[in-house]
Amino acid sequence: AEVIAAVPRALFLILGDGDLRPGLEKLAAELKIAGRVRFLGYRENVLEMVSAFDIFALSSLWEGLPLAVLEAMALAKPVVATAVPGTAEALVDGETGFAVPIGDPAALAGKIIHLAGNPGKAREMGKAGRKRAEDKFSRKRMADEHEELYQRLLNRHYQEKQ
């Protein structure tokens, strides 16, 4: 509601489904923002949808390494997300997006409003996020790191045999 009050043209697209959806739909109605929030449910074309976003937000209470954040970064979208351990590892606060305290919707809204009002900064963060995703989390890098790990383990095994 804070974002919509500050950025009346804002439109929230919520992808995915689950037990929380009915409560979120009810909350959107109570806050009188239901017309600016679209619950799209489960989608096969998530990356296509995210590519249309101006800002990607994730308000998780917990995550592993959030693939959704990495995908948004790879698509050059600035990220505003709660500072759960995996998200904090993926993004660089203030550079590729913003990490906000868990359970602080005002901080989440504030950073979204900030980026909505500063499209140049949002683009800059998106580009930095894309570079980080490519440099740190690409398939090639992960394959190279796995290969390096296996090589070290093999070398250690052969050294112990001698």
C-alpha positions as a Python dict, from the first residue, in 0.01 Angstrom:
ca = {
    (1, 'A'): (0, 0, 0),
    (2, 'E'): (292, 237, 74),
    (3, 'V'): (439, 179, -271),
    (4, 'I'): (107, 238, -445),
    (5, 'A'): (48, 557, -244),
    (6, 'A'): (390, 688, -354),
    (7, 'V'): (387, 540, -707),
    (8, 'P'): (21, 532, -815),
    (9, 'R'): (103, 362, -1147),
    (10, 'A'): (277, 72, -968),
    (11, 'L'): (148, -272, -1051),
    (12, 'F'): (244, -576, -848),
    (13, 'L'): (258, -915, -1019),
    (14, 'I'): (271, -1207, -779),
    (15, 'L'): (389, -1528, -939),
    (16, 'G'): (337, -1866, -780),
    (17, 'D'): (72, -2031, -570),
    (18, 'G'): (40, -2172, -224),
    (19, 'D'): (-136, -2169, 109),
    (20, 'L'): (-70, -1797, 164),
    (21, 'R'): (-250, -1680, -150),
    (22, 'P'): (-604, -1649, -6),
    (23, 'G'): (-473, -1443, 285),
    (24, 'L'): (-272, -1220, 52),
    (25, 'E'): (-574, -1165, -173),
    (26, 'K'): (-781, -1074, 134),
    (27, 'L'): (-509, -836, 256),
    (28, 'A'): (-490, -665, -85),
    (29, 'A'): (-867, -611, -72),
    (30, 'E'): (-853, -478, 288),
    (31, 'L'): (-574, -236, 195),
    (32, 'K'): (-777, -125, -107),
    (33, 'I'): (-496, -209, -347),
    (34, 'A'): (-648, -518, -511),
    (35, 'G'): (-677, -329, -840),
    (36, 'R'): (-297, -280, -846),
    (37, 'V'): (-206, -638, -751),
    (38, 'R'): (-232, -935, -988),
    (39, 'F'): (-209, -1287, -850),
    (40, 'L'): (-92, -1483, -1153),
    (41, 'G'): (-55, -1824, -988),
    (42, 'Y'): (176, -2095, -1113),
    (43, 'R'): (341, -2001, -1441),
    (44, 'E'): (556, -2197, -1682),
    (45, 'N'): (696, -1874, -1834),
    (46, 'V'): (840, -1719, -1519),
    (47, 'L'): (1151, -1579, -1689),
    (48, 'E'): (938, -1419, -1958),
    (49, 'M'): (724, -1258, -1689),
    (50, 'V'): (1024, -1137, -1484),
    (51, 'S'): (1182, -989, -1797),
    (52, 'A'): (887, -746, -1807),
    (53, 'F'): (942, -627, -1448),
    (54, 'D'): (1105, -296, -1361),
    (55, 'I'): (1198, -417, -1012),
    (56, 'F'): (1207, -768, -865),
    (57, 'A'): (1104, -802, -500),
    (58, 'L'): (1128, -1106, -274),
    (59, 'S'): (1000, -1083, 84),
    (60, 'S'): (1097, -1431, 204),
    (61, 'L'): (1137, -1518, 567),
    (62, 'W'): (1386, -1791, 474),
    (63, 'E'): (1562, -1918, 162),
    (64, 'G'): (1845, -2139, 58),
    (65, 'L'): (2018, -1980, -237),
    (66, 'P'): (1715, -1820, -406),
    (67, 'L'): (1712, -1915, -772),
    (68, 'A'): (1446, -1647, -832),
    (69, 'V'): (1687, -1373, -720),
    (70, 'L'): (1965, -1510, -941),
    (71, 'E'): (1729, -1532, -1238),
    (72, 'A'): (1612, -1173, -1184),
    (73, 'M'): (1973, -1057, -1161),
    (74, 'A'): (2062, -1250, -1480),
    (75, 'L'): (1777, -1061, -1649),
    (76, 'A'): (1933, -730, -1532),
    (77, 'K'): (1653, -651, -1286),
    (78, 'P'): (1734, -463, -966),
    (79, 'V'): (1639, -673, -665),
    (80, 'V'): (1482, -567, -337),
    (81, 'A'): (1478, -863, -101),
    (82, 'T'): (1481, -955, 263),
    (83, 'A'): (1828, -1019, 401),
    (84, 'V'): (1786, -1392, 454),
    (85, 'P'): (2117, -1581, 435),
    (86, 'G'): (2092, -1705, 73),
    (87, 'T'): (1969, -1374, -64),
    (88, 'A'): (2240, -1187, 121),
    (89, 'E'): (2495, -1414, -53),
    (90, 'A'): (2343, -1359, -398),
    (91, 'L'): (2308, -982, -409),
    (92, 'V'): (2537, -701, -304),
    (93, 'D'): (2338, -452, -98),
    (94, 'G'): (2342, -109, -258),
    (95, 'E'): (2512, -237, -575),
    (96, 'T'): (2292, -504, -737),
    (97, 'G'): (1984, -423, -534),
    (98, 'F'): (1886, -380, -174),
    (99, 'A'): (1872, -622, 117),
    (100, 'V'): (1617, -516, 378),
    (101, 'P'): (1557, -653, 727),
    (102, 'I'): (1334, -960, 752),
    (103, 'G'): (980, -871, 860),
    (104, 'D'): (1017, -499, 780),
    (105, 'P'): (760, -418, 510),
    (106, 'A'): (826, -43, 543),
    (107, 'A'): (1193, -95, 452),
    (108, 'L'): (1094, -316, 156),
    (109, 'A'): (845, -54, 36),
    (110, 'G'): (1096, 226, 88),
    (111, 'K'): (1357, 62, -134),
    (112, 'I'): (1101, -18, -404),
    (113, 'I'): (984, 345, -397),
    (114, 'H'): (1346, 462, -414),
    (115, 'L'): (1415, 253, -725),
    (116, 'A'): (1084, 346, -888),
    (117, 'G'): (1178, 711, -849),
    (118, 'N'): (1533, 659, -975),
    (119, 'P'): (1513, 460, -1298),
    (120, 'G'): (1876, 535, -1384),
    (121, 'K'): (1991, 388, -1054),
    (122, 'A'): (1759, 90, -1108),
    (123, 'R'): (1914, 23, -1451),
    (124, 'E'): (2263, 58, -1307),
    (125, 'M'): (2183, -191, -1031),
    (126, 'G'): (2026, -427, -1284),
    (127, 'K'): (2342, -421, -1498),
    (128, 'A'): (2558, -482, -1191),
    (129, 'G'): (2330, -770, -1093),
    (130, 'R'): (2360, -927, -1435),
    (131, 'K'): (2739, -906, -1419),
    (132, 'R'): (2740, -1061, -1070),
    (133, 'A'): (2509, -1343, -1180),
    (134, 'E'): (2733, -1416, -1478),
    (135, 'D'): (3059, -1389, -1283),
    (136, 'K'): (2958, -1574, -965),
    (137, 'F'): (2661, -1797, -1044),
    (138, 'S'): (2679, -1899, -1410),
    (139, 'R'): (2653, -2264, -1514),
    (140, 'K'): (3007, -2248, -1650),
    (141, 'R'): (3147, -2116, -1324),
    (142, 'M'): (2960, -2378, -1123),
    (143, 'A'): (3079, -2655, -1358),
    (144, 'D'): (3438, -2525, -1336),
    (145, 'E'): (3421, -2516, -956),
    (146, 'H'): (3281, -2869, -942),
    (147, 'E'): (3555, -2990, -1176),
    (148, 'E'): (3817, -2821, -958),
    (149, 'L'): (3672, -2984, -645),
    (150, 'Y'): (3672, -3330, -807),
    (151, 'Q'): (4030, -3278, -925),
    (152, 'R'): (4144, -3183, -573),
    (153, 'L'): (3969, -3488, -426),
    (154, 'L'): (4126, -3718, -685),
    (155, 'N'): (4469, -3568, -622),
    (156, 'R'): (4427, -3614, -246),
    (157, 'H'): (4312, -3973, -299),
    (158, 'Y'): (4616, -4056, -515),
    (159, 'Q'): (4853, -3887, -270),
    (160, 'E'): (4712, -4093, 19),
    (161, 'K'): (4759, -4414, -185),
    (162, 'Q'): (5131, -4345, -235),
}
